[in-house]
Every structure is written in C-alpha cells, then in structure tokens.
Amino acid sequence: AARNRGNISVEPMQMLPTLPTRLFQPNENLVIAFDTRTKNPLFTMERLTGQKKTSSSSEDDATITAAASRKNKRFYEETALPPHHRSRNHHYRHSGYDRGHLAPAADFPFNDEEMDDTFVLSNISPQR
C-alpha cells in the first residue's frame, strides 16, 4: 500500500535498495546470477537432462536430432540491465582477455535458441 507523505505518494518497494546481484533466466534450463558492481557473473545453474532433444517429421522417424551450431553466434549485452551496470563487448577489445562462458555453449547442443542464450555477456567472464 502506498503511503502519503505530504503530497508525495511513496510505494514501499521503491524505497528498497537495488541489490548488486541480479538473477536472469533466459530459458528454462539456464539461470545466471550477475554482480552489477563487478559486471561479472557470480554463478550459473544449468539443467542438464542427458537426453537428446529430437525433432521428427513423423512418429516413425524420431531419430533426427536438431543440432545447434556455434557458427555466426555473437556476444550481446543483457538489455534488462541499466547501461551503466552492463558488461560490454568493448570492455574486452585490446584488453588481453578473452570472453569465457560460465555456462558453456556446448552444454546446449540440441537447441539453437538455448545456445544463443549462453552468448549473453551476463554469462561471460574475462579469461586469459
């Protein structure tokens, strides 16, 4: 419930501080915890089923697997974060560091959209 302070209406949730850790769930099999202070992920949680996801044109032919590919994948910013809290591609240019996945793209080989989700910069940490 909003409280009135003079002519100003204040929502209690607006008074809470912004926590430095943000959780993102780009798909049902991946959660990313991101520290806005360091612009670096703290951890990731993955659901690994050990089963191949399949696609088929008929019920009799269920052995065709839909493979995802790393080809033409690009790293991109997490747009749910304010710009000043985001990790950005230019932070890595000429820095001597590579972009390292916390949740590896190879863990999502059967779904192209889930593999794309691993290229968000909130899942990336500097590595040498």
C-alpha positions in Angstrom: 0.0 0.0 0.0 1.2 3.5 -0.9 1.9 5.9 1.9 1.3 9.6 1.6 4.0 11.9 2.8 2.6 15.4 2.2 1.7 15.5 -1.5 4.2 12.7 -2.4 2.9 9.1 -2.7 5.6 6.6 -1.8 5.5 2.9 -2.7 7.4 0.8 -0.1 9.1 -1.2 -2.9 10.5 2.0 -4.4 12.4 2.6 -1.1 14.3 -0.7 -1.2 17.9 -0.5 -2.3 18.9 -2.1 -5.6 20.7 -5.3 -4.8 24.0 -5.8 -6.6 23.2 -9.4 -7.7 20.6 -9.8 -10.4 19.2 -13.2 -11.5 18.4 -13.8 -15.1 16.6 -16.9 -16.6 17.0 -16.6 -20.3 15.4 -20.1 -20.8 14.0 -22.9 -18.6 17.4 -24.6 -18.5 19.7 -21.7 -17.5 19.9 -19.2 -14.6 22.6 -16.6 -14.4 23.5 -14.7 -11.3 25.2 -11.4 -12.3 27.0 -8.9 -10.0 26.3 -5.4 -11.2 29.3 -4.0 -9.2 31.9 -6.1 -10.9 29.9 -6.5 -14.2 30.7 -10.2 -13.9 28.6 -13.3 -13.4 28.8 -14.9 -9.9 27.5 -18.3 -10.9 25.2 -20.1 -13.4 22.8 -23.0 -12.9 22.1 -25.4 -15.7 19.6 -28.1 -16.1 21.3 -30.9 -18.0 19.0 -33.7 -18.8 21.4 -36.0 -20.6 18.8 -36.7 -23.2 18.9 -35.5 -26.8 16.0 -33.4 -27.9 14.7 -34.6 -31.2 12.6 -33.3 -34.0 10.9 -35.5 -36.5 8.5 -35.2 -39.4 6.6 -38.4 -38.4 6.1 -40.5 -35.4 8.1 -43.4 -37.0 11.2 -41.3 -37.6 12.2 -39.9 -34.2 15.9 -40.3 -34.6 16.6 -37.0 -36.4 18.3 -34.7 -33.9 18.2 -30.9 -34.3 21.7 -29.8 -33.7 22.6 -26.2 -32.7 25.7 -24.6 -34.1 28.2 -22.0 -32.7 28.6 -20.7 -36.2 27.7 -17.0 -36.6 27.0 -16.6 -32.9 27.8 -13.1 -31.5 28.1 -12.0 -27.9 25.4 -9.5 -26.9 24.6 -7.2 -23.9 21.9 -8.1 -21.3 19.4 -5.3 -22.1 17.4 -5.9 -18.9 20.3 -4.2 -17.0 20.8 -0.4 -17.0 23.6 0.5 -19.4 26.0 1.5 -16.6 25.7 -2.0 -15.0 26.2 -4.0 -18.2 29.3 -5.8 -19.3 30.0 -4.7 -22.9 31.9 -6.1 -25.8 34.3 -3.1 -25.9 35.5 -3.9 -22.4 37.2 -6.9 -24.0 38.8 -5.2 -27.1 42.5 -4.8 -26.7 42.3 -5.9 -23.0 44.3 -9.1 -23.3 41.3 -11.0 -22.1 39.0 -13.4 -23.9 35.3 -13.9 -23.2 34.8 -17.1 -21.3 31.4 -18.7 -20.8 30.3 -19.8 -17.3 27.6 -21.9 -18.8 29.3 -23.3 -21.9 27.6 -23.2 -25.3 28.5 -26.8 -25.7 26.1 -27.7 -22.9 23.2 -26.8 -25.2 24.0 -28.6 -28.4 20.4 -29.6 -29.4 18.6 -26.2 -29.2 19.8 -23.2 -31.1 17.9 -20.7 -29.0 19.3 -22.0 -25.8 22.8 -22.0 -27.2 22.2 -18.3 -28.2 21.4 -17.6 -24.5 24.9 -18.6 -23.5 26.3 -15.7 -25.6 24.7 -13.0 -23.4 27.5 -11.0 -21.7 26.0 -11.6 -18.3 27.2 -15.2 -18.8 30.7 -14.2 -19.7 33.8 -13.7 -17.5 37.2 -12.5 -18.6 39.8 -15.2 -19.1 43.3 -15.4 -20.4 
